Amino acid sequence: MTAPTDAPAAGAEPFGLGSSPLRTDALPKALGIFPYAADLWAEGLLWGALLRSPHAHARIASVDTSAALALPGVHAVVTAADLASCPPAGDRPVLAADVVRHHGEPIAAVAAETPDTARLAASLIVVEYEPLEAVTDPEAAFNAPPLHPDGNLLRHLPLRTGDPEAVGEIVVEGLYQVGRQDPAPIGAEAGLAVPRPDGGVELHLSTTDPHGDRDRAAACLGLDPDRVRTVVTGVPGAVSDREALGFQVVLALLALRTGRPVKMTLTREESFHTHTSRHPALLRYRHHADAEGRLVKVEAQVLLDGGAYADVSAEALAAATAFAVGPYTCPNVFVDAWAVRTNNPPAGRMRGEGALQTCFAYESQLDQLAKQVGVEPLEIRRRNAMATGDALPTGQAVTCPAPVAALLDAVTELPLPALPVDDPEGDWMLPGGPGGAGEPSAVRRGIGYAVGMVHMLGAEGEDEISTATVRVSGDHATVICAAVDAGQGFATLARQIVQSVLGVSEVYVAPADSDQSPAGPSARGRHTWVSGGAIERAALMVRHQLLQPIAANFGMSVELLSIADGKITSYDGVLGMPVAEALEGKELWATAQCRPHPTEPLDENGHGDAFVSIAFCAMRAVVDVDIELGAVRVVDVTVAQDVGRALNPRQIEDRIEGAVAQGVGLALLEDLRTEGGRPVNPSLTGYRLPTALDTPEIRIAALVEERDVVATFGAKAVSAAPAVVAPAAVAAAVRAATGLPVGRLPILPEDAIVV
């Protein structure tokens, strides 16, 4: 167990793994010169705009584009008829053809000389709709008319483990709800499509999956993939899928139709319609325990609202089901989990999808159980904590480090924050902020604990692979890998890997594009493991090329030479050569792949080795609650995280802090509300995001380093787990302050008022 530090650990290299260098993108972002898609320009530029459905559910009777085409300055209008041969992405069309299934679904696109002309032309397209009844209640979706030919049930996943007749001396039950959290990235979706002389197209996008976008666009445009190139621009925030398919495909189609570059920058409201959000959930739980509070049986029903299209709902449901009990051991587990389609906004990938929803529910249950048993909430968790070697309810053995007990101990080691001072100078620290209307005497402080878990990489048989090339010329190296740095700092980590392996300080990471070998999407912390593994293997191959002739000259094997602090040394100390000297006049390169061990789908009983590895996190949250007004202020969040190995401590801290802030947002503020399937707050004024004033002090008690032997470098992903745990910890603290059950997220003022 190590405490975080800005400096490398004792004995660590001055650069490379284990250190905390300045991020490669820090300076250009601070100076405002980092290139984003919204900043792009091209000679002869046209502007694109989309027409979106005003209905959550309707049949399209006809589409008349004549008025739009007649508008001066308009160069092209495209509809689903222009994409007749386009295969849908799963069950989602690029442009709606016969039926619209959610509010804001794109129907047509326009290219014009100016942004205003494009938007005006889009508004002139006449669509005849036959409104249909919208299915907005996920519980009603089971018996509602089918929204797709294969019905409304996306997946039913039962989990059956142990004795169904088992009962405990103590039984607690609860009903829990989780709202629709939107990723609300700091930059709205934007892109530029440029036609190529060979009849192809070049797409400049803030994408997290350049090869996936290339392949889907090529299929829809009837082009060979090598005639579509995706260039990754700066990604202004991505904690979910960055763009819907309809965005980049219509952008490319407009460029090919007009023969001119076409740029599209969505408004903030459009951005809310374009990307997917977190799955709203309804969860029913019953926990059985013995008199000491040790779990005997857990029963649960989990319902995820997938919205209009499937996206990753099946994967989210697998995580929700497998982690329904959390990082605790229980011999008897019975879960029924469903994901359904509705006419609500589509739900998709977002940090800890599936795992977050169940974490809130099972941690709330443990608080109830602690109260019934008469022990502290921390103690009930210690008594049931999972350890390495235990099994998930799916039957999969947890072979990776599972330091749950150590994490719980770590969050208690830092002292609690001081109580607010009861004077006018200190009122700003109370709920409600400066000048709040509440009375200090109505404020109660609560302390809550939560532990959670997330899986890393793809699950249930998804093939994970990445390819990277490392080139060394003279005293510098170049990394070529299509892994997108979406803000997680992967480009910095790639430099550190090569520095550690080759002892070269100057490392350049080439911008990602689809001309490089595939690396897969930026999701589930996969690039540290898969792309980092590919870079390490390529660098090791270059290292062997460098050291082999030197070892031969000294009559020894390569294994007897080491590289550290920019020098090549032999085991006996006879050789001490600077790496720069050994590389002088040489050009070396190697390409390598990394593919983790395979997984398998869950079977009809919910059993199977579905996950590559698991990461854990524990938190203590301290809140102040005005029990008369229901105002909540999160004072402090203390975090202990299972990181495997801290490759860049400062970067890990930054990622944890960002994820905690996101979790606090869901706990108290964030909810994309809908009426009849229509979002009612699709703006940054209506959709409340946490600001610096809402973000608590975040203290990292420990980065627990127990290396996962099958993971690259022994490291685990760090971003998703804190986002999963923070809402549950805040809810537990509010529960402790008020004595109220707190069964939904976000927590509304009425949930925290003590009558």
HUJOQUI-V410856 format. One record per residue. N is the residue number from 0. PSI is psi as a letter, one per 40 degrees, with the letter a starting at -180 (NA if undefined). Layout:
n->N psi->PSI
n->N psi->PSI
This chain:
n->0 psi->h
n->1 psi->i
n->2 psi->i
n->3 psi->i
n->4 psi->i
n->5 psi->d
n->6 psi->i
n->7 psi->i
n->8 psi->i
n->9 psi->h
n->10 psi->e
n->11 psi->i
n->12 psi->i
n->13 psi->e
n->14 psi->i
n->15 psi->a
n->16 psi->h
n->17 psi->e
n->18 psi->i
n->19 psi->g
n->20 psi->i
n->21 psi->h
n->22 psi->i
n->23 psi->d
n->24 psi->e
n->25 psi->d
n->26 psi->d
n->27 psi->d
n->28 psi->d
n->29 psi->d
n->30 psi->e
n->31 psi->f
n->32 psi->e
n->33 psi->h
n->34 psi->h
n->35 psi->i
n->36 psi->d
n->37 psi->e
n->38 psi->e
n->39 psi->i
n->40 psi->i
n->41 psi->i
n->42 psi->h
n->43 psi->f
n->44 psi->h
n->45 psi->i
n->46 psi->i
n->47 psi->i
n->48 psi->i
n->49 psi->i
n->50 psi->h
n->51 psi->i
n->52 psi->h
n->53 psi->e
n->54 psi->i
n->55 psi->d
n->56 psi->h
n->57 psi->i
n->58 psi->h
n->59 psi->h
n->60 psi->d
n->61 psi->i
n->62 psi->h
n->63 psi->h
n->64 psi->e
n->65 psi->d
n->66 psi->d
n->67 psi->d
n->68 psi->d
n->69 psi->e
n->70 psi->h
n->71 psi->h
n->72 psi->e
n->73 psi->h
n->74 psi->d
n->75 psi->i
n->76 psi->h
n->77 psi->i
n->78 psi->a
n->79 psi->d
n->80 psi->d
n->81 psi->e
n->82 psi->f
n->83 psi->d
n->84 psi->e
n->85 psi->h
n->86 psi->h
n->87 psi->i
n->88 psi->g
n->89 psi->b
n->90 psi->e
n->91 psi->h
n->92 psi->i
n->93 psi->d
n->94 psi->h
n->95 psi->h
n->96 psi->d
n->97 psi->d
n->98 psi->h
n->99 psi->h
n->100 psi->e
n->101 psi->i
n->102 psi->h
n->103 psi->e
n->104 psi->h
n->105 psi->i
n->106 psi->d
n->107 psi->i
n->108 psi->i
n->109 psi->i
n->110 psi->h
n->111 psi->i
n->112 psi->d
n->113 psi->i
n->114 psi->d
n->115 psi->d
n->116 psi->d
n->117 psi->d
n->118 psi->d
n->119 psi->d
n->120 psi->d
n->121 psi->d
n->122 psi->e
n->123 psi->e
n->124 psi->h
n->125 psi->h
n->126 psi->h
n->127 psi->h
n->128 psi->i
n->129 psi->g
n->130 psi->h
n->131 psi->i
n->132 psi->h
n->133 psi->h
n->134 psi->h
n->135 psi->e
n->136 psi->h
n->137 psi->d
n->138 psi->d
n->139 psi->e
n->140 psi->d
n->141 psi->d
n->142 psi->e
n->143 psi->i
n->144 psi->i
n->145 psi->h
n->146 psi->d
n->147 psi->i
n->148 psi->d
n->149 psi->e
n->150 psi->a
n->151 psi->e
n->152 psi->h
n->153 psi->d
n->154 psi->i
n->155 psi->h
n->156 psi->h
n->157 psi->i
n->158 psi->h
n->159 psi->h
n->160 psi->h
n->161 psi->a
n->162 psi->h
n->163 psi->e
n->164 psi->e
n->165 psi->h
n->166 psi->i
n->167 psi->i
n->168 psi->d
n->169 psi->h
n->170 psi->h
n->171 psi->i
n->172 psi->i
n->173 psi->i
n->174 psi->h
n->175 psi->i
n->176 psi->i
n->177 psi->h
n->178 psi->a
n->179 psi->h
n->180 psi->h
n->181 psi->i
n->182 psi->d
n->183 psi->f
n->184 psi->i
n->185 psi->d
n->186 psi->h
n->187 psi->i
n->188 psi->h
n->189 psi->i
n->190 psi->i
n->191 psi->h
n->192 psi->h
n->193 psi->h
n->194 psi->i
n->195 psi->i
n->196 psi->d
n->197 psi->e
n->198 psi->e
n->199 psi->a
n->200 psi->i
n->201 psi->h
n->202 psi->h
n->203 psi->h
n->204 psi->i
n->205 psi->g
n->206 psi->i
n->207 psi->e
n->208 psi->g
n->209 psi->d
n->210 psi->d
n->211 psi->d
n->212 psi->d
n->213 psi->d
n->214 psi->d
n->215 psi->d
n->216 psi->d
n->217 psi->d
n->218 psi->d
n->219 psi->d
n->220 psi->e
n->221 psi->f
n->222 psi->i
n->223 psi->i
n->224 psi->d
n->225 psi->e
n->226 psi->e
n->227 psi->h
n->228 psi->h
n->229 psi->h
n->230 psi->h
n->231 psi->h
n->232 psi->i
n->233 psi->h
n->234 psi->h
n->235 psi->g
n->236 psi->h
n->237 psi->h
n->238 psi->f
n->239 psi->a
n->240 psi->h
n->241 psi->d
n->242 psi->i
n->243 psi->i
n->244 psi->d
n->245 psi->d
n->246 psi->d
n->247 psi->d
n->248 psi->d
n->249 psi->d
n->250 psi->d
n->251 psi->d
n->252 psi->d
n->253 psi->d
n->254 psi->d
n->255 psi->d
n->256 psi->d
n->257 psi->e
n->258 psi->e
n->259 psi->i
n->260 psi->i
n->261 psi->h
n->262 psi->i
n->263 psi->h
n->264 psi->h
n->265 psi->i
n->266 psi->i
n->267 psi->d
n->268 psi->d
n->269 psi->d
n->270 psi->d
n->271 psi->d
n->272 psi->d
n->273 psi->d
n->274 psi->i
n->275 psi->i
n->276 psi->i
n->277 psi->i
n->278 psi->h
n->279 psi->i
n->280 psi->i
n->281 psi->h
n->282 psi->h
n->283 psi->h
n->284 psi->i
n->285 psi->h
n->286 psi->h
n->287 psi->h
n->288 psi->i
n->289 psi->a
n->290 psi->d
n->291 psi->e
n->292 psi->e
n->293 psi->h
n->294 psi->h
n->295 psi->d
n->296 psi->i
n->297 psi->h
n->298 psi->h
n->299 psi->i
n->300 psi->h
n->301 psi->h
n->302 psi->h
n->303 psi->h
n->304 psi->h
n->305 psi->e
n->306 psi->a
n->307 psi->d
n->308 psi->i
n->309 psi->d
n->310 psi->b
n->311 psi->f
n->312 psi->d
n->313 psi->d
n->314 psi->d
n->315 psi->d
n->316 psi->d
n->317 psi->d
n->318 psi->d
n->319 psi->d
n->320 psi->d
n->321 psi->d
n->322 psi->f
n->323 psi->d
n->324 psi->e
n->325 psi->a
n->326 psi->f
n->327 psi->i
n->328 psi->h
n->329 psi->h
n->330 psi->d
n->331 psi->h
n->332 psi->h
n->333 psi->h
n->334 psi->h
n->335 psi->h
n->336 psi->h
n->337 psi->i
n->338 psi->h
n->339 psi->i
n->340 psi->i
n->341 psi->a
n->342 psi->f
n->343 psi->i
n->344 psi->i
n->345 psi->h
n->346 psi->i
n->347 psi->a
n->348 psi->h
n->349 psi->i
n->350 psi->h
n->351 psi->f
n->352 psi->h
n->353 psi->d
n->354 psi->d
n->355 psi->d
n->356 psi->d
n->357 psi->d
n->358 psi->d
n->359 psi->d
n->360 psi->d
n->361 psi->d
n->362 psi->d
n->363 psi->d
n->364 psi->d
n->365 psi->d
n->366 psi->d
n->367 psi->d
n->368 psi->d
n->369 psi->d
n->370 psi->d
n->371 psi->d
n->372 psi->d
n->373 psi->f
n->374 psi->i
n->375 psi->i
n->376 psi->d
n->377 psi->d
n->378 psi->d
n->379 psi->d
n->380 psi->d
n->381 psi->d
n->382 psi->d
n->383 psi->e
n->384 psi->h
n->385 psi->i
n->386 psi->i
n->387 psi->h
n->388 psi->d
n->389 psi->i
n->390 psi->i
n->391 psi->i
n->392 psi->d
n->393 psi->e
n->394 psi->e
n->395 psi->h
n->396 psi->h
n->397 psi->g
n->398 psi->e
n->399 psi->i
n->400 psi->h
n->401 psi->g
n->402 psi->f
n->403 psi->d
n->404 psi->d
n->405 psi->d
n->406 psi->d
n->407 psi->d
n->408 psi->d
n->409 psi->d
n->410 psi->e
n->411 psi->e
n->412 psi->d
n->413 psi->i
n->414 psi->i
n->415 psi->i
n->416 psi->i
n->417 psi->i
n->418 psi->i
n->419 psi->i
n->420 psi->h
n->421 psi->g
n->422 psi->i
n->423 psi->d
n->424 psi->d
n->425 psi->e
n->426 psi->d
n->427 psi->e
n->428 psi->e
n->429 psi->i
n->430 psi->i
n->431 psi->e
n->432 psi->a
n->433 psi->h
n->434 psi->e
n->435 psi->i
n->436 psi->e
n->437 psi->i
n->438 psi->h
n->439 psi->d
n->440 psi->e
n->441 psi->e
n->442 psi->h
n->443 psi->i
n->444 psi->h
n->445 psi->i
n->446 psi->h
n->447 psi->i
n->448 psi->i
n->449 psi->i
n->450 psi->i
n->451 psi->i
n->452 psi->i
n->453 psi->i
n->454 psi->i
n->455 psi->i
n->456 psi->a
n->457 psi->i
n->458 psi->i
n->459 psi->f
n->460 psi->e
n->461 psi->h
n->462 psi->h
n->463 psi->h
n->464 psi->i
n->465 psi->i
n->466 psi->i
n->467 psi->i
n->468 psi->h
n->469 psi->h
n->470 psi->h
n->471 psi->h
n->472 psi->h
n->473 psi->b
n->474 psi->e
n->475 psi->i
n->476 psi->i
n->477 psi->h
n->478 psi->h
n->479 psi->h
n->480 psi->h
n->481 psi->e
n->482 psi->h
n->483 psi->h
n->484 psi->h
n->485 psi->f
n->486 psi->e
n->487 psi->e
n->488 psi->f
n->489 psi->d
n->490 psi->d
n->491 psi->d
n->492 psi->d
n->493 psi->d
n->494 psi->d
n->495 psi->d
n->496 psi->d
n->497 psi->d
n->498 psi->d
n->499 psi->d
n->500 psi->d
n->501 psi->e
n->502 psi->e
n->503 psi->h
n->504 psi->d
n->505 psi->h
n->506 psi->h
n->507 psi->h
n->508 psi->h
n->509 psi->i
n->510 psi->i
n->511 psi->h
n->512 psi->i
n->513 psi->e
n->514 psi->e
n->515 psi->i
n->516 psi->i
n->517 psi->i
n->518 psi->e
n->519 psi->i
n->520 psi->i
n->521 psi->g
n->522 psi->i
n->523 psi->f
n->524 psi->f
n->525 psi->d
n->526 psi->d
n->527 psi->d
n->528 psi->d
n->529 psi->d
n->530 psi->d
n->531 psi->d
n->532 psi->d
n->533 psi->d
n->534 psi->d
n->535 psi->d
n->536 psi->d
n->537 psi->d
n->538 psi->d
n->539 psi->d
n->540 psi->d
n->541 psi->d
n->542 psi->d
n->543 psi->d
n->544 psi->d
n->545 psi->d
n->546 psi->d
n->547 psi->d
n->548 psi->d
n->549 psi->d
n->550 psi->d
n->551 psi->d
n->552 psi->d
n->553 psi->e
n->554 psi->f
n->555 psi->i
n->556 psi->i
n->557 psi->d
n->558 psi->e
n->559 psi->e
n->560 psi->i
n->561 psi->i
n->562 psi->h
n->563 psi->i
n->564 psi->f
n->565 psi->e
n->566 psi->i
n->567 psi->h
n->568 psi->i
n->569 psi->i
n->570 psi->d
n->571 psi->e
n->572 psi->e
n->573 psi->d
n->574 psi->h
n->575 psi->g
n->576 psi->h
n->577 psi->i
n->578 psi->d
n->579 psi->d
n->580 psi->d
n->581 psi->d
n->582 psi->e
n->583 psi->h
n->584 psi->e
n->585 psi->i
n->586 psi->h
n->587 psi->i
n->588 psi->i
n->589 psi->i
n->590 psi->h
n->591 psi->i
n->592 psi->i
n->593 psi->h
n->594 psi->h
n->595 psi->i
n->596 psi->i
n->597 psi->i
n->598 psi->a
n->599 psi->i
n->600 psi->i
n->601 psi->i
n->602 psi->a
n->603 psi->e
n->604 psi->e
n->605 psi->e
n->606 psi->i
n->607 psi->i
n->608 psi->g
n->609 psi->e
n->610 psi->i
n->611 psi->d
n->612 psi->i
n->613 psi->i
n->614 psi->i
n->615 psi->i
n->616 psi->i
n->617 psi->i
n->618 psi->i
n->619 psi->h
n->620 psi->i
n->621 psi->h
n->622 psi->i
n->623 psi->h
n->624 psi->h
n->625 psi->h
n->626 psi->e
n->627 psi->d
n->628 psi->e
n->629 psi->e
n->630 psi->h
n->631 psi->h
n->632 psi->h
n->633 psi->h
n->634 psi->d
n->635 psi->i
n->636 psi->h
n->637 psi->h
n->638 psi->h
n->639 psi->h
n->640 psi->h
n->641 psi->h
n->642 psi->e
n->643 psi->c
n->644 psi->h
n->645 psi->g
n->646 psi->d
n->647 psi->g
n->648 psi->d
n->649 psi->d
n->650 psi->d
n->651 psi->d
n->652 psi->d
n->653 psi->d
n->654 psi->d
n->655 psi->d
n->656 psi->d
n->657 psi->d
n->658 psi->d
n->659 psi->d
n->660 psi->d
n->661 psi->d
n->662 psi->d
n->663 psi->d
n->664 psi->d
n->665 psi->d
n->666 psi->d
n->667 psi->d
n->668 psi->d
n->669 psi->h
n->670 psi->h
n->671 psi->g
n->672 psi->i
n->673 psi->i
n->674 psi->h
n->675 psi->f
n->676 psi->e
n->677 psi->h
n->678 psi->h
n->679 psi->e
n->680 psi->f
n->681 psi->g
n->682 psi->i
n->683 psi->e
n->684 psi->d
n->685 psi->d
n->686 psi->h
n->687 psi->h
n->688 psi->i
n->689 psi->h
n->690 psi->a
n->691 psi->d
n->692 psi->d
n->693 psi->e
n->694 psi->h
n->695 psi->i
n->696 psi->h
n->697 psi->h
n->698 psi->h
n->699 psi->h
n->700 psi->d
n->701 psi->i
n->702 psi->h
n->703 psi->h
n->704 psi->g
n->705 psi->h
n->706 psi->h
n->707 psi->h
n->708 psi->d
n->709 psi->e
n->710 psi->i
n->711 psi->h
n->712 psi->e
n->713 psi->e
n->714 psi->i
n->715 psi->i
n->716 psi->i
n->717 psi->e
n->718 psi->d
n->719 psi->d
n->720 psi->d
n->721 psi->d
n->722 psi->d
n->723 psi->d
n->724 psi->d
n->725 psi->d
n->726 psi->d
n->727 psi->d
n->728 psi->d
n->729 psi->d
n->730 psi->d
n->731 psi->d
n->732 psi->d
n->733 psi->d
n->734 psi->d
n->735 psi->d
n->736 psi->d
n->737 psi->d
n->738 psi->e
n->739 psi->i
n->740 psi->d
n->741 psi->g
n->742 psi->e
n->743 psi->i
n->744 psi->h
n->745 psi->i
n->746 psi->h
n->747 psi->i
n->748 psi->d
n->749 psi->e
n->750 psi->e
n->751 psi->e
n->752 psi->h
n->753 psi->h
n->754 psi->NA
